[in-house]
């Protein structure tokens, strides 16, 4: 039994609305799992079910080998960090940290020792006597993490903990959470809609949609080999280019574009003729001198340039479809210019046009 | 043009000048003044009249200040005026009202706040039905229930006693107060409640340690609502109590509406002012607390 959290055939309904459907998920000890999806996909609901804040309609939840489906949140051996921090406004930071421990009737010395330990790790010792209102957003979130930390539990649950912070602070705290995970080696389940957070933090990512897990895999897996068109479009920024076309005689055809699929690693064995969608990430299109190495070359006219500093994003048309290309930030390019692009089928993805599943 | 020197600016600059005597201001303050006079004048007449002797009142100069100021009417209203058979003034009624209001206010707010908390945070089975019935109760006219309650109080032996009236006030305060508290607790961030549950606090733990400390504004509102409502109540007071236990409003009525003897306007005015003093002071005292409560709530984490 190496799994920290096991979710078995979980169903959750609110009235007639099925929020989670027959969900199965095993999370290993010390794993950092990110639940990723757009809003309304059920990711936060799933986290609330694991925490015991929602009663499930059917199925089981096991934590550390114990069936906790009917257990109270405080009995499950979890700590939870919320998006709005949820610090008790009338208590000092110390009061916030000790609230759960006092409820558990721990001896005073033990409480003091745990608060000391947690506040050292999170560097919030100077703040202990302050009220939450006197803290900045980043400090509040650190206290919120501290409140989970003092509970000395095996499983940490994060419900979009960084969404309320500004961009810079978010990046800083993201690194801190990762460092914390490396140091503590607890299981962490982290809900977010931010794919950068998901990619940078996760050991494994579960992409959710409509109450089901679409794909569960390492960040590399999900980025490189998305199982369907939804996942492919959801992960990556700017998002993947899709070209609708057909496979004929082992080559992909869309308009005047023909892509021989020699280097493509088929999930299902081989090329089958029929309507297909080809997906290519903007960063996997080569330009400049590298074009000559690519198996397929296309000429396009630059329609729009979006400089982001480190990169330039080029809008153009390929085979009648809107197409985006990422170029190096220093590349000299102007609107109306003809640009030669190189495409490598080995780095592309093919999806069945009807089922949208990966081929 | 980053380095344009500041002394070369011409044309409108800085804050826009505002005329003090603009048409808008005259209209605004004029209206406010008229409204103020409209409300303040009767109060002025009451105070002035209550400080005059009867001969001076008979002169008919309603608005003139007292020539010979006397506190005799106030003393009489408090301790000597006749309310029906006894002549103890308002003092008996005042203490009766205090003994009715304090337990009713405390009891109704305690129960209603727990009700509201349970309805907002612990969605038990049938919560919606319960809430609908409660809200419906707020719209039933009191008069419909007067007689049934007389019978019920008689059956449980509380008819005519202060306890009976306290019970009636507590029950009738329930719908509106529960609604008030439920809406307030619903507006508090749900994640606080969830965090407290993860921290192992139970129903009462969360109520006393998390919810109540955050709810000073709404408790203040509830106190204002209940104190004024119960103190000013006349109908229940006159129906459910006897002469010994009449609240202040009933005593006041008995003084002012007595049909025998001379109408002592000064005593009547003093008695009315005395009766209104309690709700008035509640407004003044808790009004400040109310504002402070809201201000404290605004910066919550």
Interface residues (C-beta under 8 A of the other chain):
Chain A: X48 X51 X52 X53 X72 X73 X74 X75 X78 X79 X80 X82 X83 X84 X85 X86 X87 X88 X89 X90 X99 X100 X103 X104 X131 X132 X133 X135 X140 X147 X151 X159
Chain B: X189 X191 X192 X194 X195 X196 X197 X198 X199 X200 X201 X205 X209 X210 X213 X214 X299 X300 X301
